[in-house]
């Protein structure tokens, strides 16, 4: 099985032993960077410097989780060319705040949406995120699809988009990841994906560690989905001790084969190249060594960083 990346389709043994399951390299279009300037990530030199530090710390492939807004496939290709790090591109849909009110996601019916999303996987990502009217397709194919909840709910428009993602998954087998706003609405998202025909062992739920309820996490994992945690280094959400205790409890309960880590470095203020911190490499230079000191074994780390991402990506 090969994985589609900015360096072309790669066999699993060329993705590295530390796979970042959720991050953001660029956000340079749409309302995200306009409404929140800290979100504007548009500099190839700065992003390349960040990813070079990630690579020097032992980092491998990165899943870029900007779908049909803010995404810039050509800049990601250039970063890969400079650093040698493969980047897995996304298609699908983020939460509503990243789209203008008249965006095409609100205008087209399901059949028309499938005609836009399916070619991003079978032919190549659209370079302008279908801002149109001319389609400019990259040779780089999307390797994952995104859906997103809002706080405590899934909107009617997103329910339609989840059905679109389900139809595309049934034709391509492409894995799905789901944004949860502050760790809410995860069960509803899983219900909708399951109804849309997506096997839950191909679904990754993001940000659930922002709602570190062990009972809830076990419920999600028992349904077969993966969880990706990304609060380490971002102490505004919670101390790292909380997510470490959560991971330890889930591994003890037999769910070590369903956990992954991501940086979610989606702000200038998180990135050293923009004058912030802690930078992409923090998970490898600080958090993983802490896991070792906290008693996590090499097998735990191998699953979290390597085997689990590959099983989600490749099936």
MIVEX-929401 format. One record per residue (C-alpha): x, y, z; residue in one letter. Coordinates in steps of 0.1 Angstrom, whole numbers, plus 5000, padded with zeros to 4 digits. Each point is the difference from the previous one (the first is absolute). Layout:
N
XYZA ...
// end
This chain:
315
500050005000X 501350344991X 499050345015X 499450314979X 502450285010X 501650324986X 502949784990X 497749774981X 498549665011X 502449855026X 500249665015X 499350005037X 503649945009X 501050334985X 497750215023X 502350005030X 499749865035X 498450325014X 496850094980X 498350325010X 496349924997X 498750365001X 501650334991X 499850314980X 502850124976X 498150284983X 496850205003X 500250284974X 496450044986X 496550025013X 498850205031X 502249815025X 503150214996X 498050324993X 497849985032X 502949875022X 503450124987X 501849755023X 498549734978X 501650144968X 502749754990X 501350104966X 503850014999X 501849704983X 503450095015X 498650015036X 498049684996X 503049834984X 502250105030X 497449855024X 499749674981X 503849984997X 500250015039X 497349735001X 502049784976X 503350065019X 498249895032X 499049674983X 496750104986X 498449824970X 496950064980X 497550275010X 496249994993X 499150364990X 496450055012X 498950304980X 497549884975X 498150214974X 500850345016X 503450145010X 501849714985X 502950064976X 501349694984X 502750174979X 501650155031X 499849665017X 501849844971X 502750265002X 500549945037X 500349624993X 502550074973X 502250215023X 499749775031X 499449654987X 496949975023X 496949844983X 496850195006X 496649834997X 497450244986X 496450035010X 496750054982X 496550035015X 498850275023X 501050205032X 497650175024X 498050304988X 502250275013X 502649934973X 497650074971X 498350324987X 496249995003X 499649964962X 502649724996X 499149724976X 499649755028X 496750175008X 498850034964X 500449654983X 498049695005X 501649665010X 500549874965X 501850324990X 502149995032X 501149644993X 501150124965X 502350255017X 501449785028X 500549674982X 502550134974X 502150155028X 500849645010X 500049834966X 501750284979X 501550275022X 499350285024X 498550324985X 502750275004X 497650285008X 497549805021X 497450044972X 499950385003X 499749984962X 498850034974X 502949824985X 501049675016X 503849975006X 500749655012X 503349905017X 501549654993X 500049955038X 497049805011X 498250045033X 500649715025X 497450095026X 496650165003X 498850245027X 496750075017X 499350235030X 497650065028X 499250325016X 499750055038X 497649735013X 498449954966X 500349914963X 498350254977X 497649914973X 502550104973X 502749785015X 497649715002X 499750034962X 503750024996X 500549695022X 497749814976X 502250134971X 503149885018X 498349665006X 499249964963X 503650094990X 501449765026X 497949714986X 501650064966X 503650065012X 500549865035X 501650335010X 500350045038X 498150285019X 500950225028X 497550205020X 500650345018X 498150025033X 499650355014X 501449995036X 499549624999X 496250014995X 497549824977X 502449714993X 497349745004X 497650184977X 502850034973X 500749635003X 496249924996X 499850214969X 503249864985X 498849645007X 496650084984X 501950144970X 501849674995X 503450085015X 501449715022X 500950155033X 503549845000X 500850244972X 499050305021X 502350225021X 498450235026X 502150315007X 500350235030X 498149775024X 502750055026X 498650355005X 497149825016X 502149755021X 497149785012X 501349645002X 496549854998X 499350194968X 503349914984X 499449635007X 496650024985X 501450144967X 502949754999X 497649715007X 498250094968X 503349954980X 501150354993X 503550155006X 500750305022X 502650274993X 501250215029X 501650344994X 499950215033X 503649925010X 502050334999X 496850215000X 499650065038X 497050234994X 497949694997X 501349795028X 503349885017X 501749724981X 499649785030X 496349974993X 500549864964X 502849785012X 497849845027X 497249974974X 502449824976X 501349775028X 496549905010X 498949924965X 503149804993X 499449805032X 496449944988X 501349854967X 499650304977X 503750074993X 499449904964X 497550284994X 501950315012X 502050264980X 501750345005X 500050324980X 501350355005X 497150214986X 502550294997X 497450224982X 501250345014X 502950234993X 500450035037X 500749625003X 502850004974X 503650105006X 500550124965X 497350265005X 501550105034X 497949785021X 500249655015X 500349725009X 500449904963X 499249684980X 502849805017X 498750045036X 498149674998X 503349824992X 502650195021X 497950065031X 496749815002X 501249654988X 503050005024X 497650095028X 497849704990X 503149785004X 500750155034X 496349955010X 500449624992X 498749974965X 501949714982X 501549984966X 497049794988X 497650275012X 501950264980X 500349794969X 496349955000X 499150375006X 502550154976X 500249744972X 497849704999X 496750175009X 500350284974X 500949744974X 497049785008X 497750304998X 501550134968X 500349674982X 497349795015X 
// end
